[in-house]
């Protein structure tokens, strides 16, 4: 018998809104400091440059 792992309930509207707001704030911070955007293709590119 497989035991079900303890998992968090799905996010509600307030949690999703907070996650979107945090993501936007991080993007704005990175942009203000002149950092490159944190994108999927940027992550993949960095993996292959090492």
Secondary structure, 3 states (H helix, E strand, C coil): CCCCCCCCCCCCHHHHHHHHHHHHHHHHHHHHHCCCCCCHHHHHHHHHHC
